[in-house]
Amino acid sequence: MNIKKLVVEFGTGFTIALLTVALVTFLWNLIGHGESTIDWETSFRFAVMFGIILTWAKSREIKENLIIQKSKTTERRKK
Protein backbone atom coordinates (compact mmCIF):
# COMPACT_ATOMS: atom_id res chain seq x y z
CA MET A 1 0.00 0.00 0.00
CA ASN A 2 1.57 3.27 -1.05
CA ILE A 3 1.50 6.58 0.81
CA LYS A 4 -1.28 8.09 -1.31
CA LYS A 5 -3.63 5.19 -0.54
CA LEU A 6 -2.75 5.38 3.16
CA VAL A 7 -3.55 9.09 3.27
CA VAL A 8 -6.86 8.56 1.45
CA GLU A 9 -7.83 5.69 3.77
CA PHE A 10 -6.92 7.73 6.86
CA GLY A 11 -8.75 10.81 5.58
CA THR A 12 -11.88 8.81 4.81
CA GLY A 13 -11.96 7.10 8.20
CA PHE A 14 -11.13 10.34 10.00
CA THR A 15 -13.87 12.31 8.24
CA ILE A 16 -16.58 9.71 8.76
CA ALA A 17 -15.63 9.26 12.42
CA LEU A 18 -15.47 13.03 13.03
CA LEU A 19 -18.89 13.66 11.53
CA THR A 20 -20.46 10.69 13.32
CA VAL A 21 -19.06 11.54 16.75
CA ALA A 22 -19.87 15.24 16.32
CA LEU A 23 -23.48 14.36 15.48
CA VAL A 24 -23.75 11.96 18.41
CA THR A 25 -22.33 14.46 20.92
CA PHE A 26 -24.60 17.18 19.53
CA LEU A 27 -27.69 14.99 19.91
CA TRP A 28 -26.57 13.77 23.34
CA ASN A 29 -26.17 17.34 24.60
CA LEU A 30 -29.38 18.48 22.96
CA ILE A 31 -31.53 15.65 24.34
CA GLY A 32 -29.77 15.10 27.66
CA HIS A 33 -28.82 18.63 28.66
CA GLY A 34 -30.96 20.89 26.52
CA GLU A 35 -27.86 22.57 25.01
CA SER A 36 -26.99 22.57 21.34
CA THR A 37 -23.22 22.12 21.66
CA ILE A 38 -20.73 19.75 20.07
CA ASP A 39 -17.85 18.31 22.08
CA TRP A 40 -15.07 18.92 19.53
CA GLU A 41 -12.33 17.57 21.80
CA THR A 42 -13.98 14.16 22.01
CA SER A 43 -14.87 14.23 18.31
CA PHE A 44 -11.28 14.83 17.20
CA ARG A 45 -9.92 12.29 19.67
CA PHE A 46 -12.21 9.55 18.37
CA ALA A 47 -11.67 10.57 14.74
CA VAL A 48 -7.89 10.29 15.02
CA MET A 49 -8.16 6.98 16.85
CA PHE A 50 -10.60 5.45 14.34
CA GLY A 51 -8.66 6.89 11.39
CA ILE A 52 -5.48 5.15 12.56
CA ILE A 53 -7.18 1.87 13.47
CA LEU A 54 -9.21 1.60 10.25
CA THR A 55 -6.18 2.45 8.09
CA TRP A 56 -4.07 -0.15 9.90
CA ALA A 57 -6.79 -2.80 9.54
CA LYS A 58 -7.19 -2.07 5.81
CA SER A 59 -3.43 -2.27 5.18
CA ARG A 60 -3.26 -5.63 7.00
CA GLU A 61 -6.17 -6.92 4.92
CA ILE A 62 -4.44 -5.91 1.70
CA LYS A 63 -1.17 -7.56 2.79
CA GLU A 64 -2.97 -10.80 3.72
CA ASN A 65 -4.75 -10.84 0.35
CA LEU A 66 -1.40 -10.41 -1.45
CA ILE A 67 0.11 -13.30 0.51
CA ILE A 68 -2.85 -15.53 -0.33
CA GLN A 69 -2.65 -14.59 -4.02
CA LYS A 70 1.08 -15.32 -4.13
CA SER A 71 0.60 -18.73 -2.52
CA LYS A 72 -2.15 -19.61 -5.03
CA THR A 73 0.10 -18.56 -7.90
CA THR A 74 2.92 -20.69 -6.55
CA GLU A 75 0.60 -23.72 -6.23
CA ARG A 76 -0.57 -23.30 -9.84
CA ARG A 77 3.01 -23.17 -11.10
CA LYS A 78 3.86 -26.42 -9.29
CA LYS A 79 1.08 -28.28 -11.12
NORWONOR-V190563 format. One record per pair of residues at least 24 apart in sequence whose ideal C-beta (glycine too) atoms are under 10 Angstrom apart, sorted by the first residue. I is the first residue (numbers start at 0). J is the second residue. Records with the same first field share a line. If there is no record, write none. Layout:
I->J, J
//
This chain:
0->54, 57, 58, 59, 60, 61, 62, 65
4->54, 57, 58, 61
5->54, 55, 57, 58
6->54
7->54
8->50, 53, 54, 55, 56, 57, 58, 61
9->47, 49, 50, 51, 53, 54, 55, 57
10->50, 54
11->50, 53, 54, 57
12->46, 47, 48, 49, 50, 51, 52, 53, 54, 55, 56, 57
13->43, 45, 46, 47, 48, 49, 50, 51, 53, 54
14->46, 50
15->46, 49, 50, 53
16->42, 43, 44, 45, 46, 47, 48, 49, 50, 52, 53
17->42, 43, 45, 46, 47, 49, 50
18->42, 46
19->45, 46, 49
20->44, 45, 46, 48, 49
21->45, 46
//
